[in-house]
Amino acid sequence: MPASTGANTNVNIRVESGVKNRAQEVFSSLGLDMTTAMNIFLRQVIRKNGIPFEIVADELQKKTRQFGRYKGKMWMADDWDAPLEDFKEYM
């Protein structure tokens, strides 16, 4: 791999505004800004020679799509704020 020249470049990505805002809150609580956090992520990609965390199909999300409703509330597979313990009880 070529040595770093120290030159910076811009990277533009599209992300849902809610995701961006929530991520910024987390980064801020860690004393990081978005640029620093993304640099950490990219350096870990290089170091691990891949995504630096496991990416798997979540069985719970598959079941959520299948059942759709629980305790009178509509659940979506991408409802990341859903109480996981409620799902576990249901399954």
NUDONU-61710 format. One record per residue: x negated, y, z negated of N, C-alpha, C, O in turn; residue in one letter. Coordinates in steps of 0.001 Angstrom, whole numbers. Example, Ala and Ser with C-alpha at 12.3 -4.5 7.8 and 13.67 -1.06 7.14 Angstrom:
NUDONU-61710
-13190 | -5690 | -7800 | -12300 | -4500 | -7800 | -13200 | -3300 | -7800 | -14236 | -3319 | -8465 | A $
-12850 | -2250 | -7080 | -13670 | -1060 | -7140 | -12900 | 30 | -7870 | -13409 | 1138 | -8039 | S $
end
This chain:
NUDONU-61710
-844 | -1172 | 0 | 0 | 0 | 0 | -891 | 1237 | 0 | -1872 | 1286 | -742 | M $
-563 | 2248 | 829 | -1395 | 3441 | 884 | -1361 | 4199 | -439 | -358 | 4202 | -1152 | P $
-2467 | 4830 | -737 | -2532 | 5650 | -1947 | -1633 | 6867 | -1787 | -1455 | 7383 | -684 | A $
-1072 | 7314 | -2897 | -200 | 8483 | -2881 | -1006 | 9733 | -2585 | -2094 | 9928 | -3126 | S $
-461 | 10580 | -1717 | -1143 | 11832 | -1391 | -717 | 12949 | -2327 | -1315 | 14025 | -2318 | T $
313 | 12706 | -3137 | 795 | 13730 | -4039 | 1791 | 14673 | -3384 | 2342 | 15551 | -4048 | G $
2028 | 14500 | -2088 | 2998 | 15344 | -1390 | 4408 | 14896 | -1761 | 4677 | 13702 | -1894 | A $
5289 | 15855 | -1924 | 6685 | 15550 | -2260 | 7541 | 15576 | -1015 | 7218 | 16245 | -34 | N $
8634 | 14843 | -1064 | 9614 | 14835 | 12 | 11002 | 14830 | -612 | 11163 | 14420 | -1762 | T $
11980 | 15271 | 116 | 13361 | 15262 | -366 | 14069 | 14008 | 105 | 13826 | 13522 | 1210 | N $
14948 | 13488 | -744 | 15795 | 12349 | -416 | 17224 | 12781 | -698 | 17533 | 13233 | -1801 | V $
18086 | 12646 | 284 | 19496 | 12991 | 109 | 20322 | 11720 | 76 | 20191 | 10856 | 943 | N $
21176 | 11613 | -933 | 22063 | 10461 | -1040 | 23483 | 10943 | -1305 | 23697 | 12046 | -1808 | I $
24441 | 10102 | -959 | 25844 | 10403 | -1266 | 26268 | 9509 | -2414 | 26007 | 8306 | -2416 | R $
26924 | 10115 | -3386 | 27409 | 9379 | -4550 | 28677 | 10072 | -5029 | 28813 | 11288 | -4899 | V $
29598 | 9301 | -5581 | 30828 | 9895 | -6102 | 30473 | 10912 | -7178 | 29565 | 10690 | -7978 | E $
31190 | 12020 | -7192 | 30864 | 13097 | -8131 | 30991 | 12639 | -9580 | 30191 | 13043 | -10424 | S $
31981 | 11803 | -9882 | 32126 | 11313 | -11252 | 30943 | 10468 | -11685 | 30480 | 10572 | -12822 | G $
30454 | 9632 | -10781 | 29285 | 8792 | -11075 | 28074 | 9678 | -11316 | 27318 | 9466 | -12264 | V $
27895 | 10660 | -10461 | 26755 | 11576 | -10607 | 26825 | 12307 | -11945 | 25824 | 12398 | -12656 | K $
27992 | 12823 | -12286 | 28135 | 13581 | -13534 | 27879 | 12711 | -14756 | 27207 | 13133 | -15698 | N $
28414 | 11498 | -14736 | 28200 | 10597 | -15878 | 26739 | 10197 | -15996 | 26198 | 10121 | -17099 | R $
26100 | 9943 | -14860 | 24677 | 9594 | -14881 | 23856 | 10767 | -15410 | 22932 | 10567 | -16198 | A $
24184 | 11989 | -14984 | 23460 | 13158 | -15474 | 23598 | 13303 | -16985 | 22645 | 13694 | -17659 | Q $
24772 | 12994 | -17518 | 24967 | 13050 | -18970 | 24045 | 12063 | -19679 | 23426 | 12389 | -20692 | E $
23966 | 10851 | -19130 | 23085 | 9839 | -19725 | 21637 | 10288 | -19628 | 20900 | 10240 | -20613 | V $
21229 | 10723 | -18446 | 19848 | 11171 | -18272 | 19524 | 12318 | -19212 | 18452 | 12349 | -19817 | F $
20442 | 13253 | -19336 | 20244 | 14392 | -20227 | 20051 | 13935 | -21664 | 19200 | 14464 | -22378 | S $
20840 | 12952 | -22092 | 20702 | 12449 | -23465 | 19346 | 11789 | -23679 | 18874 | 11672 | -24810 | S $
18721 | 11358 | -22579 | 17387 | 10754 | -22647 | 16276 | 11774 | -22410 | 15095 | 11429 | -22406 | L $
16665 | 13028 | -22213 | 15677 | 14078 | -21961 | 15159 | 14077 | -20532 | 14067 | 14577 | -20264 | G $
15953 | 13506 | -19598 | 15540 | 13412 | -18202 | 16470 | 14227 | -17321 | 17631 | 14450 | -17661 | L $
15949 | 14666 | -16191 | 16819 | 15231 | -15160 | 16982 | 14182 | -14065 | 16316 | 13147 | -14084 | D $
17864 | 14451 | -13116 | 18155 | 13475 | -12059 | 16896 | 13130 | -11256 | 16672 | 11963 | -10936 | M $
16091 | 14112 | -10937 | 14878 | 13874 | -10145 | 13926 | 12930 | -10874 | 13404 | 11989 | -10275 | T $
13701 | 13175 | -12148 | 12797 | 12321 | -12920 | 13347 | 10907 | -13018 | 12607 | 9936 | -12859 | T $
14652 | 10789 | -13280 | 15270 | 9463 | -13378 | 15149 | 8701 | -12061 | 14838 | 7510 | -12063 | A $
15389 | 9368 | -10949 | 15284 | 8699 | -9646 | 13842 | 8311 | -9346 | 13598 | 7257 | -8758 | M $
12890 | 9138 | -9739 | 11484 | 8780 | -9563 | 11121 | 7553 | -10384 | 10377 | 6690 | -9917 | N $
11642 | 7469 | -11607 | 11407 | 6285 | -12440 | 11973 | 5053 | -11747 | 11303 | 4026 | -11644 | I $
13218 | 5164 | -11269 | 13844 | 4038 | -10577 | 13014 | 3605 | -9367 | 12723 | 2419 | -9211 | F $
12634 | 4546 | -8520 | 11883 | 4207 | -7304 | 10528 | 3596 | -7624 | 10083 | 2678 | -6935 | L $
9871 | 4094 | -8656 | 8580 | 3510 | -9043 | 8760 | 2080 | -9558 | 7896 | 1229 | -9344 | R $
9878 | 1816 | -10236 | 10154 | 453 | -10696 | 10458 | -476 | -9520 | 10080 | -1647 | -9539 | Q $
11139 | 44 | -8500 | 11383 | -736 | -7280 | 10049 | -1168 | -6679 | 9880 | -2325 | -6293 | V $
9115 | -241 | -6604 | 7789 | -550 | -6053 | 7069 | -1556 | -6945 | 6503 | -2534 | -6456 | I $
7091 | -1313 | -8244 | 6385 | -2180 | -9187 | 6930 | -3609 | -9153 | 6156 | -4566 | -9177 | R $
8257 | -3761 | -9096 | 8887 | -5080 | -9103 | 9001 | -5683 | -7703 | 9316 | -6863 | -7548 | K $
8742 | -4860 | -6688 | 8901 | -5281 | -5301 | 10341 | -5732 | -5040 | 10582 | -6726 | -4355 | N $
11284 | -4982 | -5598 | 12707 | -5284 | -5465 | 13511 | -4416 | -6408 | 12972 | -3514 | -7050 | G $
14790 | -4687 | -6489 | 15646 | -3955 | -7413 | 15224 | -4326 | -8836 | 15087 | -5512 | -9137 | I $
15015 | -3351 | -9712 | 14462 | -3648 | -11038 | 15482 | -4135 | -12070 | 15243 | -4037 | -13274 | P $
16596 | -4650 | -11608 | 17586 | -5253 | -12492 | 18360 | -6285 | -11695 | 18359 | -6267 | -10464 | F $
19025 | -7189 | -12413 | 19744 | -8265 | -11759 | 21035 | -7743 | -11139 | 21754 | -6963 | -11764 | E $
21328 | -8167 | -9923 | 22582 | -7843 | -9259 | 23298 | -9157 | -8992 | 22832 | -9987 | -8213 | I $
24444 | -9333 | -9656 | 25194 | -10577 | -9535 | 26676 | -10274 | -9388 | 27151 | -9207 | -9778 | V $
27395 | -11227 | -8821 | 28851 | -11126 | -8770 | 29376 | -11435 | -10162 | 29025 | -12459 | -10749 | A $
30195 | -10574 | -10680 | 30725 | -10716 | -12027 | 32042 | -11489 | -11978 | 33022 | -11011 | -11405 | D $
32069 | -12670 | -12571 | 33285 | -13497 | -12579 | 34454 | -12744 | -13194 | 35591 | -12887 | -12746 | E $
34182 | -11946 | -14212 | 35238 | -11189 | -14865 | 35897 | -10223 | -13895 | 37117 | -10063 | -13912 | L $
35097 | -9570 | -13043 | 35661 | -8659 | -12058 | 36511 | -9412 | -11046 | 37559 | -8916 | -10633 | Q $
36080 | -10597 | -10642 | 36861 | -11393 | -9704 | 38219 | -11734 | -10303 | 39242 | -11626 | -9627 | K $
38235 | -12147 | -11572 | 39482 | -12482 | -12244 | 40353 | -11246 | -12416 | 41578 | -11335 | -12331 | K $
39736 | -10099 | -12657 | 40486 | -8851 | -12808 | 41228 | -8540 | -11522 | 42397 | -8157 | -11564 | T $
40580 | -8695 | -10393 | 41244 | -8468 | -9115 | 42426 | -9421 | -8957 | 43478 | -9046 | -8439 | R $
42235 | -10649 | -9409 | 43263 | -11668 | -9251 | 44486 | -11369 | -10128 | 45612 | -11456 | -9639 | Q $
44301 | -11021 | -11405 | 45416 | -10855 | -12327 | 46032 | -9461 | -12283 | 47250 | -9330 | -12405 | F $
45244 | -8446 | -12118 | 45766 | -7103 | -11894 | 46307 | -6357 | -13086 | 46006 | -5173 | -13237 | G $
47097 | -6992 | -13950 | 47692 | -6286 | -15088 | 47382 | -7034 | -16378 | 47315 | -8262 | -16420 | R $
47196 | -6241 | -17424 | 46985 | -6818 | -18740 | 47436 | -5811 | -19784 | 47052 | -4643 | -19728 | Y $
48230 | -6247 | -20715 | 48748 | -5400 | -21781 | 49393 | -4135 | -21227 | 49216 | -3046 | -21773 | K $
50147 | -4291 | -20132 | 50901 | -3180 | -19576 | 50090 | -2164 | -18814 | 50651 | -1178 | -18335 | G $
48799 | -2362 | -18681 | 47956 | -1411 | -17967 | 47447 | -2057 | -16678 | 47112 | -3241 | -16657 | K $
47395 | -1279 | -15624 | 46836 | -1767 | -14357 | 45318 | -1728 | -14465 | 44734 | -689 | -14772 | M $
44694 | -2852 | -14214 | 43230 | -2947 | -14280 | 42676 | -3088 | -12875 | 43218 | -3822 | -12049 | W $
41617 | -2392 | -12623 | 40940 | -2467 | -11331 | 39543 | -3034 | -11576 | 38964 | -2850 | -12647 | M $
39022 | -3711 | -10587 | 37684 | -4300 | -10722 | 36628 | -3235 | -10967 | 35596 | -3517 | -11576 | A $
36874 | -2012 | -10499 | 35874 | -968 | -10698 | 36221 | -75 | -11883 | 35690 | 1029 | -12004 | D $
37128 | -552 | -12776 | 37491 | 202 | -13972 | 36447 | -98 | -15049 | 36689 | -900 | -15951 | D $
35295 | 548 | -14949 | 34155 | 253 | -15813 | 34416 | 642 | -17264 | 33688 | 206 | -18156 | W $
35445 | 1458 | -17517 | 35737 | 1860 | -18884 | 36725 | 926 | -19559 | 37082 | 1140 | -20717 | D $
37168 | -95 | -18862 | 38134 | -1037 | -19428 | 37499 | -1762 | -20609 | 36324 | -2125 | -20555 | A $
38270 | -1975 | -21678 | 37719 | -2685 | -22843 | 37399 | -4133 | -22502 | 38308 | -4921 | -22240 | P $
36154 | -4484 | -22501 | 35708 | -5820 | -22119 | 36269 | -6879 | -23053 | 36606 | -7976 | -22605 | L $
36377 | -6577 | -24335 | 36898 | -7565 | -25275 | 38329 | -7963 | -24921 | 38703 | -9125 | -25080 | E $
39145 | -6997 | -24435 | 40507 | -7314 | -24009 | 40488 | -8303 | -22863 | 41299 | -9228 | -22820 | D $
39562 | -8112 | -21930 | 39461 | -9038 | -20794 | 39066 | -10428 | -21283 | 39616 | -11429 | -20823 | F $
38127 | -10492 | -22201 | 37666 | -11779 | -22687 | 38802 | -12539 | -23361 | 38932 | -13750 | -23180 | K $
39628 | -11833 | -24139 | 40775 | -12469 | -24789 | 41728 | -13036 | -23746 | 42251 | -14140 | -23902 | E $
41945 | -12277 | -22691 | 42900 | -12647 | -21650 | 42437 | -13866 | -20890 | 43252 | -14724 | -20550 | Y $
41155 | -13964 | -20615 | 40617 | -15047 | -19813 | 40573 | -16281 | -20672 | 40150 | -17341 | -20209 | M $
end
